């Protein structure tokens, strides 16, 4: 990616899907107090479909109908603000962006365990996996991975934009990355361009390996299928390594850690 400035995340008005509004108990009209996973058992929870937040919420509630699944995390936030759900379970960094843009919301953390993020690719494609792992190791050793993350997180936002080397060789062809650009700061859109931590890391890897990078934006739950069927060469979308996902795809070494948090009304 080229230049980067801090994007202000604007939660757009969204029409709630039927899936997001149906089933389960009514959401509370008052802000809820959450101190542990056990406190989620009777609540209506908004999640982005197919994410780790989805699976964590599903495990926490008494009945699956309590989980309201949305195509975008932003839609779950709208549902929370409109009183359709009691809380939202989502990754910590996107949660911070939502709360920055909505002063009536707050984050409850320390509820879930840490997770490992990695890049997924077609099962059995050990050559590509090993090449990615080698590139990731070099980028970590050089400090590039840390700079990319610092460009989007913390006190140095915008100070470390990733730039492809001027003499980069792209003679090995094109690698297509499947992502879901609804997950700031990991991946989101500035105009028509997908940007973010994962986009920069993918670009840096392709620069190391001599490939042109093509990014395809799609629903989160479509990423694994796209990789498995060969429509995309790899997937990067703040994706947590889980046993279920490892049944259908292979993962690179971990490149970041994250955790799920809960967003509630103040």
C-alpha positions as CSV (number, residue, x, y, z in Angstrom):
1,X,0.0,0.0,0.0
2,X,1.0,3.6,-0.5
3,X,0.3,6.5,1.8
4,X,-1.9,6.0,4.8
5,X,-3.8,8.4,7.1
6,X,-6.0,7.4,10.0
7,X,-9.4,6.7,8.6
8,X,-12.4,7.8,10.7
9,X,-14.8,4.8,10.8
10,X,-18.3,5.9,10.1
11,X,-21.0,3.4,10.9
12,X,-23.5,3.8,8.1
13,X,-27.2,3.4,8.5
14,X,-28.1,-0.2,7.7
15,X,-31.3,-2.1,7.1
16,X,-31.3,-5.0,9.6
17,X,-31.5,-8.4,7.9
18,X,-34.3,-10.8,8.7
19,X,-31.7,-13.1,10.2
20,X,-30.5,-10.3,12.4
21,X,-34.0,-9.5,13.8
22,X,-35.6,-12.9,14.2
23,X,-35.7,-15.4,16.9
24,X,-34.7,-15.5,20.6
25,X,-35.6,-13.4,23.6
26,X,-36.1,-9.7,23.4
27,X,-33.1,-7.5,24.0
28,X,-33.0,-5.6,27.2
29,X,-34.0,-1.9,27.1
30,X,-31.3,-1.1,29.6
31,X,-27.5,-1.4,29.3
32,X,-26.3,-4.8,30.4
33,X,-23.5,-5.6,32.8
34,X,-21.0,-8.3,31.6
35,X,-18.1,-9.5,33.7
36,X,-17.7,-13.1,32.4
37,X,-18.7,-15.4,29.6
38,X,-21.5,-16.7,31.9
39,X,-23.2,-13.3,31.7
40,X,-23.7,-13.8,28.0
41,X,-25.9,-16.9,28.4
42,X,-29.3,-15.2,28.3
43,X,-28.5,-12.2,26.1
44,X,-29.2,-11.5,22.5
45,X,-25.8,-11.1,20.8
46,X,-24.8,-9.5,17.5
47,X,-21.9,-10.9,15.5
48,X,-20.4,-10.9,12.0
49,X,-21.4,-14.2,10.4
50,X,-18.6,-16.8,10.2
51,X,-16.2,-15.0,12.5
52,X,-14.6,-16.2,15.7
53,X,-17.0,-13.8,17.5
54,X,-19.8,-15.8,15.9
55,X,-18.5,-19.1,17.2
56,X,-17.6,-17.7,20.7
57,X,-21.1,-16.2,21.1
58,X,-22.7,-19.4,19.9
59,X,-20.8,-21.3,22.6
60,X,-21.8,-18.8,25.2
61,X,-25.6,-18.6,24.8
62,X,-28.3,-21.1,25.8
63,X,-30.0,-21.2,22.4
64,X,-28.6,-20.4,18.9
65,X,-31.6,-18.2,18.2
66,X,-30.0,-15.6,20.6
67,X,-27.2,-15.0,18.2
68,X,-28.0,-12.4,15.5
69,X,-25.7,-12.8,12.6
70,X,-24.9,-9.9,10.2
71,X,-22.8,-9.7,7.0
72,X,-21.0,-6.7,8.5
73,X,-19.8,-5.8,12.0
74,X,-21.2,-2.3,11.4
75,X,-24.7,-3.8,11.0
76,X,-24.4,-5.5,14.4
77,X,-23.4,-2.2,15.9
78,X,-26.5,-0.6,14.4
79,X,-28.6,-3.3,15.9
80,X,-27.1,-2.7,19.3
81,X,-27.7,1.0,19.1
82,X,-31.3,0.4,18.0
83,X,-32.0,-2.0,20.9
84,X,-32.2,-5.2,18.7
85,X,-29.4,-6.9,20.5
86,X,-27.9,-6.6,24.0
87,X,-24.2,-6.6,23.0
88,X,-21.8,-7.3,20.1
89,X,-18.9,-9.8,20.2
90,X,-16.1,-8.8,17.8
91,X,-12.3,-8.6,17.5
92,X,-10.7,-6.0,19.8
93,X,-9.2,-3.7,17.1
94,X,-12.4,-3.3,15.0
95,X,-14.2,-2.8,18.4
96,X,-12.0,0.1,19.2
97,X,-12.9,1.8,15.9
98,X,-16.6,1.3,16.5
99,X,-16.4,2.8,20.0
100,X,-14.3,5.7,18.8
101,X,-17.1,6.6,16.4
102,X,-19.9,6.0,19.0
103,X,-19.6,7.7,22.3
104,X,-22.6,5.8,23.7
105,X,-20.8,2.5,23.5
106,X,-18.0,0.9,25.5
107,X,-15.8,-2.2,25.4
108,X,-15.8,-5.0,27.9
109,X,-12.5,-7.0,27.6
110,X,-10.9,-9.8,29.5
111,X,-13.8,-12.1,28.7
112,X,-12.2,-14.4,26.0
113,X,-8.8,-15.9,25.6
114,X,-6.2,-14.6,23.2
115,X,-6.2,-15.8,19.6
116,X,-3.6,-16.3,16.8
117,X,-4.0,-14.7,13.4
118,X,-2.6,-16.4,10.3
119,X,-3.0,-16.5,6.6
120,X,-4.9,-19.4,5.1
121,X,-4.3,-21.3,1.8
122,X,-5.5,-24.4,0.1
123,X,-4.9,-27.5,2.1
124,X,-1.8,-29.4,0.9
125,X,-0.2,-26.4,-0.8
126,X,2.9,-26.7,1.2
127,X,5.1,-24.9,-1.3
128,X,3.1,-21.7,-1.0
129,X,2.8,-22.0,2.8
130,X,6.5,-22.5,3.2
131,X,7.3,-19.6,1.0
132,X,4.9,-17.4,2.9
133,X,6.4,-18.5,6.2
134,X,9.9,-17.7,5.0
135,X,8.7,-14.2,3.9
136,X,6.9,-13.6,7.2
137,X,10.1,-14.6,9.1
138,X,12.2,-12.1,7.1
139,X,9.6,-9.3,7.5
140,X,9.5,-9.9,11.2
141,X,13.3,-10.0,11.5
142,X,13.6,-6.7,9.5
143,X,11.0,-5.0,11.7
144,X,8.6,-4.5,8.8
145,X,5.7,-6.4,10.4
146,X,5.9,-4.3,13.5
147,X,6.1,-1.1,11.4
148,X,3.0,-2.1,9.4
149,X,1.0,-2.7,12.6
150,X,2.2,0.5,14.2
151,X,1.1,2.4,11.1
152,X,-2.5,1.6,12.1
153,X,-2.4,1.0,15.8
154,X,-1.1,3.1,18.8
155,X,0.7,6.4,18.9
156,X,2.4,6.2,15.5
157,X,-0.6,5.9,13.2
158,X,0.3,7.1,9.7
159,X,4.0,7.3,10.4
160,X,5.1,4.0,8.9
161,X,3.3,3.6,5.5
162,X,4.5,0.5,3.7
163,X,6.2,1.1,0.4
164,X,7.1,-1.6,-2.1
165,X,10.8,-1.5,-3.1
166,X,11.4,0.4,-6.3
167,X,13.2,-2.5,-7.9
168,X,10.7,-5.2,-6.9
169,X,10.5,-8.2,-9.3
170,X,6.9,-9.4,-10.1
171,X,7.8,-11.9,-12.7
172,X,6.3,-14.9,-10.8
173,X,2.8,-13.8,-11.7
174,X,-0.3,-12.8,-9.7
175,X,-1.5,-14.1,-6.2
176,X,-5.1,-13.4,-5.4
177,X,-6.0,-12.7,-1.7
178,X,-9.5,-13.3,-0.5
179,X,-10.6,-10.9,2.3
180,X,-13.6,-9.2,3.9
181,X,-13.0,-5.4,3.9
182,X,-15.2,-4.7,6.9
183,X,-12.6,-5.2,9.7
184,X,-10.7,-1.9,10.3
185,X,-7.8,-1.7,10.9
186,X,-7.0,-5.2,9.5
187,X,-8.8,-4.6,6.2
188,X,-11.3,-1.9,5.1
189,X,-11.9,0.4,2.1
190,X,-10.6,3.8,1.2
191,X,-12.6,4.6,-1.9
192,X,-12.4,1.5,-4.0
193,X,-9.1,0.3,-2.5
194,X,-8.8,-2.3,0.2
195,X,-6.3,-1.1,2.7
196,X,-5.2,-2.1,6.2
197,X,-2.7,-4.2,8.1
198,X,-3.5,-7.4,6.3
199,X,-3.4,-5.7,2.9
200,X,0.0,-4.3,3.7
201,X,1.4,-7.6,5.0
202,X,0.1,-9.4,1.9
203,X,1.8,-6.8,-0.3
204,X,5.1,-7.1,1.6
205,X,5.0,-10.9,1.2
206,X,4.3,-10.6,-2.5
207,X,7.1,-8.2,-2.9
208,X,9.4,-10.7,-1.2
209,X,8.3,-13.6,-3.4
210,X,8.1,-11.7,-6.7
211,X,4.3,-11.7,-7.2
212,X,1.7,-9.1,-8.2
213,X,-1.0,-8.9,-5.5
214,X,-4.7,-8.9,-6.4
215,X,-7.3,-8.4,-3.6
216,X,-10.8,-9.8,-3.8
217,X,-13.3,-8.4,-1.3
218,X,-16.1,-10.9,-0.3
219,X,-18.3,-12.0,2.6
220,X,-16.1,-13.4,5.4
221,X,-17.8,-16.8,5.3
222,X,-16.9,-17.1,1.6
223,X,-13.1,-16.8,2.2
224,X,-12.4,-20.4,3.1
225,X,-14.5,-21.8,0.2
226,X,-12.8,-19.4,-2.2
227,X,-9.3,-20.6,-1.1
228,X,-10.4,-24.3,-1.0
229,X,-11.7,-24.1,-4.6
230,X,-8.8,-22.2,-5.9
231,X,-10.6,-19.0,-6.7
232,X,-8.2,-17.3,-4.4
233,X,-4.6,-18.3,-3.6
234,X,-4.8,-17.3,0.0
235,X,-7.0,-15.6,2.5
236,X,-6.1,-12.9,5.0
237,X,-8.8,-11.3,7.1
238,X,-7.8,-11.1,10.7
239,X,-8.5,-14.8,10.6
240,X,-8.1,-16.9,13.8
241,X,-6.6,-20.3,13.6
242,X,-9.1,-22.8,14.8
243,X,-9.4,-26.6,14.6
244,X,-12.5,-26.4,12.5
245,X,-10.8,-24.1,10.0
246,X,-7.7,-26.3,9.9
247,X,-9.9,-29.1,8.6
248,X,-10.4,-27.3,5.3
249,X,-7.4,-25.1,4.9
250,X,-3.7,-24.8,5.9
251,X,-2.4,-21.8,7.9
252,X,0.9,-20.0,7.9
253,X,2.8,-19.2,11.0
254,X,1.1,-16.7,13.3
255,X,1.7,-13.0,12.4
256,X,-0.4,-11.3,15.1
257,X,-2.4,-12.0,18.3
258,X,-5.9,-10.6,19.1
259,X,-8.9,-11.3,21.3
260,X,-12.6,-11.1,21.1
261,X,-14.3,-8.3,23.2
262,X,-17.9,-7.4,24.0
263,X,-19.4,-4.0,23.0
264,X,-22.3,-2.8,25.1
265,X,-24.2,0.4,25.6
266,X,-22.9,2.7,28.3
